[in-house]
Each structure stands twice: as C-alpha cells, then as structure tokens.
Amino acid sequence: MAEFGEVEVSALAINVTIPEELRWTDARRGQRFELHTLNVRLMPDGTLAVKAYGRPLEGGRSGYVPFRMPDRPELVALVESAAGRAAERWAAHRGIGAAPAPGG
C-alpha cells in the first residue's frame, strides 16, 4: 500500500430515502416538488449539512433542484440515524471491487 501522508477528505456524502410518511412539498420557480431524498454531507469540522431533492408534482423532468430540510424532530432523527448507519458501513468497507472468491 502506498503511503501518502495525511490524506485530505473534504466531505463524505450519503443519500437517504425519505420515508413516505415524512415527505413534504415545496416550491421553486413556480413548480411544486415532493421531496424524496436527503443528501447528507459530513463536513470536515464534523457537522452535517443536508439538502433535500425530489420530483415535480405535475410530473415530467426537472433539473437537480436542492431544498432546505425543515427543522422537524423526526427528520433530524432520520438524518442522525442514517449518519450512524453510514459510519458503521464505512468502517466495515472491504475495499474497491468485489470480494475475493473463497479460497482464492
């Protein structure tokens, strides 16, 4: 394994599906959206930054439009739970690519 000294990681990001019962709607540029996904970033200072993304209620396609997550306790709990689960998965990573075949 090559040694690189201190490796700078600017941020880690996860995508979290918003359970149907926690979804909300918001408007941007005259279009209403239902928010389905949270993008959660772990910043270098240890804080979490969250943006919500969704689909237009009228159907069709739209650009990648971010929305602010409302300050609701159940959404905060979802983000914190997802961040903990992501930490477990990162800690248990098995490297790049497929796992080696047994005995090989």
NORDAVEN-V891969 format. One record per residue. N is the residue number from 1. SS is DSSP state (A for helix, B for strand, O for the rest). PHI is phi in degrees with one decimal (NA if undefined). PSI is psi in radians with two decimals (NA if undefined). Layout:
n=N ss=SS phi=PHI psi=PSI
n=N ss=SS phi=PHI psi=PSI
This chain:
n=1 ss=O phi=NA psi=2.30
n=2 ss=O phi=-72.2 psi=2.55
n=3 ss=O phi=-99.3 psi=2.23
n=4 ss=O phi=-115.4 psi=0.06
n=5 ss=O phi=71.6 psi=-2.52
n=6 ss=O phi=-74.2 psi=2.06
n=7 ss=O phi=-92.8 psi=2.18
n=8 ss=O phi=-87.0 psi=2.12
n=9 ss=O phi=-109.3 psi=2.00
n=10 ss=O phi=-75.3 psi=-0.66
n=11 ss=B phi=-168.2 psi=2.70
n=12 ss=B phi=-114.7 psi=2.45
n=13 ss=B phi=-130.7 psi=2.52
n=14 ss=B phi=-132.3 psi=2.69
n=15 ss=B phi=-111.0 psi=2.34
n=16 ss=B phi=-124.3 psi=2.20
n=17 ss=B phi=-74.2 psi=2.28
n=18 ss=O phi=-82.3 psi=2.11
n=19 ss=O phi=-56.7 psi=2.55
n=20 ss=A phi=-51.9 psi=-0.71
n=21 ss=A phi=-70.9 psi=-0.21
n=22 ss=A phi=-104.5 psi=-0.07
n=23 ss=O phi=-68.4 psi=2.72
n=24 ss=O phi=-142.2 psi=2.99
n=25 ss=B phi=-115.6 psi=2.70
n=26 ss=B phi=-152.4 psi=2.88
n=27 ss=B phi=-121.5 psi=2.57
n=28 ss=B phi=-150.4 psi=2.30
n=29 ss=O phi=50.2 psi=0.76
n=30 ss=O phi=75.7 psi=0.15
n=31 ss=B phi=-120.4 psi=2.39
n=32 ss=B phi=-94.6 psi=2.45
n=33 ss=B phi=-124.5 psi=2.56
n=34 ss=B phi=-102.8 psi=2.21
n=35 ss=B phi=-86.9 psi=2.21
n=36 ss=B phi=-115.9 psi=-0.42
n=37 ss=B phi=-135.7 psi=2.48
n=38 ss=B phi=-109.8 psi=2.33
n=39 ss=B phi=-103.8 psi=2.03
n=40 ss=B phi=-112.2 psi=2.19
n=41 ss=B phi=-114.4 psi=2.31
n=42 ss=B phi=-90.9 psi=1.96
n=43 ss=B phi=-81.8 psi=2.80
n=44 ss=O phi=-56.2 psi=-0.48
n=45 ss=O phi=-86.2 psi=0.07
n=46 ss=O phi=91.7 psi=-0.09
n=47 ss=O phi=-83.0 psi=2.83
n=48 ss=B phi=-106.4 psi=2.37
n=49 ss=B phi=-115.1 psi=2.34
n=50 ss=B phi=-128.4 psi=2.36
n=51 ss=B phi=-130.6 psi=2.55
n=52 ss=B phi=-107.9 psi=2.56
n=53 ss=B phi=-135.4 psi=2.65
n=54 ss=B phi=-160.6 psi=-2.79
n=55 ss=B phi=-122.6 psi=2.62
n=56 ss=B phi=-63.1 psi=2.40
n=57 ss=O phi=-66.4 psi=-0.51
n=58 ss=O phi=-77.8 psi=-0.03
n=59 ss=O phi=87.4 psi=-3.06
n=60 ss=O phi=81.5 psi=-3.02
n=61 ss=O phi=-106.2 psi=2.73
n=62 ss=O phi=-145.0 psi=2.82
n=63 ss=O phi=-66.9 psi=3.02
n=64 ss=O phi=-76.9 psi=1.63
n=65 ss=O phi=-107.3 psi=2.04
n=66 ss=O phi=-85.7 psi=2.60
n=67 ss=B phi=-129.2 psi=2.69
n=68 ss=O phi=-75.2 psi=2.44
n=69 ss=O phi=-79.8 psi=2.26
n=70 ss=O phi=-62.4 psi=2.64
n=71 ss=O phi=-84.2 psi=1.34
n=72 ss=O phi=-114.9 psi=2.33
n=73 ss=A phi=-53.9 psi=-0.68
n=74 ss=A phi=-69.2 psi=-0.54
n=75 ss=A phi=-74.8 psi=-0.68
n=76 ss=A phi=-60.7 psi=-0.76
n=77 ss=A phi=-63.0 psi=-0.70
n=78 ss=A phi=-60.3 psi=-0.81
n=79 ss=A phi=-63.8 psi=-0.79
n=80 ss=A phi=-64.5 psi=-0.69
n=81 ss=A phi=-64.8 psi=-0.76
n=82 ss=A phi=-64.7 psi=-0.69
n=83 ss=A phi=-63.4 psi=-0.73
n=84 ss=A phi=-63.3 psi=-0.76
n=85 ss=A phi=-64.4 psi=-0.72
n=86 ss=A phi=-62.7 psi=-0.69
n=87 ss=A phi=-60.4 psi=-0.73
n=88 ss=A phi=-61.5 psi=-0.78
n=89 ss=A phi=-67.0 psi=-0.71
n=90 ss=A phi=-61.7 psi=-0.76
n=91 ss=A phi=-64.1 psi=-0.48
n=92 ss=O phi=-98.7 psi=0.22
n=93 ss=O phi=-59.6 psi=2.66
n=94 ss=O phi=-112.3 psi=0.32
n=95 ss=O phi=90.4 psi=-3.10
n=96 ss=O phi=-80.0 psi=2.42
n=97 ss=O phi=90.9 psi=-3.05
n=98 ss=O phi=-75.1 psi=2.69
n=99 ss=O phi=-67.0 psi=2.53
n=100 ss=O phi=-63.6 psi=2.61
n=101 ss=O phi=-67.7 psi=2.58
n=102 ss=O phi=-56.1 psi=2.37
n=103 ss=O phi=76.0 psi=0.09
n=104 ss=O phi=-127.0 psi=NA
